[in-house]
């Protein structure tokens, strides 16, 4: 019985390593993403094709660049879809009598050209074409990996899978992760990340797909709080109550609306009263 392709095995191993860096259980991954616990178990063990968005989400939770795993995903996806079988030669090309000789590529219309010359010429052109295609594919993978390392939000997909769970005012008070609004390619940071006086990182996030904003906090301490607000809406906040959350990203519930202006994010340190606020 044929086992999984090496590309799929390599991707599953990479996903398991990335999951270990997050420190999250399968249940915690399910809580923070649109994918169930059983789906994550299948993805991590190579039992089921992995959505591209799941790879990006896992890398984002680990705080790592997605470039390497996305390159592996491209190769594995070619296996899952069958594209690799269509592009892979089914048999070795017939041996050439003189593969390095210039006479092996004599033009078919040249004086004295034989049927063998024409056949060898076609073989040479086929091999050259395969080489060009391989170089083009590697270049595309390299560019996509570079884009992922520099700006996860630039990796836009033409299809929305999974579909967002809300949009605009319907997102008010909801968690961005279960609503599939927080998938890396669907999110922009409104301005640069901010480092507070205690070293905690905070920033404002906005999803065009969901038309909603929220706050994010990391490197926090138990008792830290962030609150996101906008004119005419209820403020939304999150308080760090568990030590396990201090090394992870935490998010406020969302504020729905197409207007990115007027948003404000405020940080209150544990045990403190002095707020640090940042505008969009």
Buried (B, 14 or more C-beta within 10 A) or exposed (E): EEEBBEBBBBBBEBBEEBBEEBEBEBEBBBEBBBBEEEBBBBBBEBEBBBBBBBBBBBBBBBEBBBBBBBBBBBBBBBBBEEEBEEEEEEEEEEEBEEEEEEEBBBEEEEEEBEEEBBEBBEBBEEBEEBEEEEEEBEEEBEEBBEBBBEEBBEBEEEEEEBEBBBBEEBBBBBBBBBBBBBBBBBBBEBEEEBEBEBEBBBBBBBBEBBBBBBBBBBBBBBBBBBBBBBEEBEBBBBBBEEEEBBEBBBBBBBBBBEEBEEBBBBBBBBEBEEEBEBEB
